[in-house]
Amino acid sequence: MSNSNSKKIILSEQDMPKQWYNIQADLPESLEPPFNARSGKFATKEDLCQIFPKSIVEQEVSAERFIDIPQEVREIYKIWRPSPLVRAAGLEKFLDTPAKIYFKNESVSPSGSHKSNSAVAQAFYNKVEGTKRIATETGAGQWGSALAMACEMFGIECVIYMVKVSFEQKPYRKSLMQVYGAQVFASPSNQTEAGRKVLAEDPANEGSLAIAISEAIEDVINHKNTKYSLGSVLNHVAMHQTIIGLEAKKQLEIAGDYPDVVIACLGGGSNFSGAAFPFVMDKLQGKKPDLKAIAAEPSACPKLSKGVLAYDFADNSGFTPALKMYTLGHTFMPGGIHAGGLRYHGASPLVSALVKHKIVESAVVKQRAVFDAAVTFANTEGILPAPESAHAIKIAIDEALKAKEEGKSKTIFFNLSGHGHFDLTAYDSYLSGKMEDYDYPSEKVDEALCHLPKINL
């Protein structure tokens, strides 16, 4: 049992949630379905089943509020779940704030991030349906590491296209994937027509998640018994991650607390969804109308803050059905920030819908300010955060300082989505003073938005 003076609040394995939360049941209006630009019609389940297993597709379109977590998945979750809820007392003291700051430590998973929550589930469903091989993409490598581990556990071959800038910045992420038996290619690669086309136009191309997705889906199309697996954006991925927030609610109840502000970084949306959606449920149901939920995004790729709400492809080549989401354009190439997991052009349709209805909000931060916050956190809490997670830390610090200015107590909860042990080249860049900042690239976005698919509904 924990009390208000506890540093960590630990749940027993028996207290691990047995269901995921599906926010589609509580949205103000139903999501607009994916659109198949090739057929000129809304995408069907049959369209999606060409690249995903049927059980995943059923979760993608489900409106059930809670969906059972299979026993086999929960058994593997026990390796690291329930994860700790930690009171950031050292950070509070440093900031001299009346705010209480809590964070969920998802860095304790074997892959070092929250991504394992969905990777294990997706590998399980693929195994049940007889998939022999999975192809995927990864940005900074957290998703690739998680899926490689999960595929090894279920005896599935794993092929990963890793965005080239991160492939070069984080070589040991590649090593970890290979330890788990995965085959890893720097994207854009010569393995696919999509990759070869990009390289022909720009041999020095640093890659993007959209390009890597195109390569992975082309790989699926060209190989038998192969399915695609996505680590963010889609509804089923967001749902798998809600175990984070569901555990946190139980832990905060033990502490006798409830957050005024919930914060997580946003790339495609899985981390933000996982941490925030179980709390946003209370706001949608009228129980906590004043809850503030903030998605922290980089100035180099601020899709929620500067993008448009439109149908757009999830990949660079237009293989995927178009999704209704906030987007900077599927051809957009962000700067080479060290938070590779946040370099995605679009945002989860679920998160996009919540932003549209002003239920959640976004905040934009620059790279050096992010690493200022990361180093402060490392020096006060002893944990080296992933650059992605440090975006949330930066906003949490801002909120704590606001509470100090106002002289008001406030409870702040954020998700520490992963550790930064594979990101030391990024910290070297920061400490040496060589790190760049990236402003909002308006000209590049304007160009990319010209390439949005022409869809007549």
C-alpha angles and dihedrals in degrees: 000000000000131000137196091279095056118115092205131027111207126191122205120245088251089061094056109121113260094202137047120229117241109202092194086085091064106036117127088239135005118271117258105248125245114275125226103218091190095058095032090231138098111281115262130213087255090058091052093045089065089076105015132053114258095247091056091050090051090054091047093060099031122121095191110127096222129025123194119251107227115247091238090057093047090052091057091042087061089073087078109356139133088044120208125267106216131200107224093217094152092055091045091053093047091051092043088221131156087219122107112225123200129177134190109229106220091160089087093080117106091251091048099244148061091266093091090071091072098027093063092046094048093046090050094052091046091051092051091054094048102256110165100185136027126198122197145153130238133196111195091003102255093111093043091051092048096048093044089056093046093048091050090053092053097038097248124142111242128205119185132193106202121197105255098231090056092040086061097037095047109034094160092060085062089049092053092051090051091050086059089052100257126144110230129198128185108240128256086047139169090242095088139037089239091055094044091051092054092047092049089056096040118010091186094052110146093208134234136223089254091058092045091051090052090053094048094049092047087052090054092049091052100046131066122236089015128132133185124242125197123200099204146002100053125097097244092052092051089049094051089054094055089088083083096061094036090057091044091055090055091047094048089049088057088052090050091241144115126191124254088192130030117194136184136154119256129218105141093342110257096114095045091045093050096050100035110032097074088055094040086056088067090051093048091049092050096248096112106020094165097054112131116211117187128192110203115212135175123257087234092063111018101162097158094046101038107015130093128246103242145122108279139160119262090220137048097246100046097247093132128071111264116259128209101240146124105278144172090205128282092254092054114125112202124205119271098266118169092240091081093170090065097053095096121125097218141044131228111278087232093054090042091055091051091050090048090055092044092241092125130023138205136230127197125216135179124238101250092049088051091055091045086059092043093055091045089053093047091051095047102034101026095232122116104220128212112254088246092055091047089068088066091045090054092054091044089055090049091051092048091051090050088055089051092051091048093043090230132133114239135174114226124189124186136169119243091206097186148342125263100226091119092046102068093119086062091052089047089055091050096045092048091053092240097112116120127221119221123215124204103288098221097169093051090048093049089053093048093048089058086068098056110133115265103239125176111194 
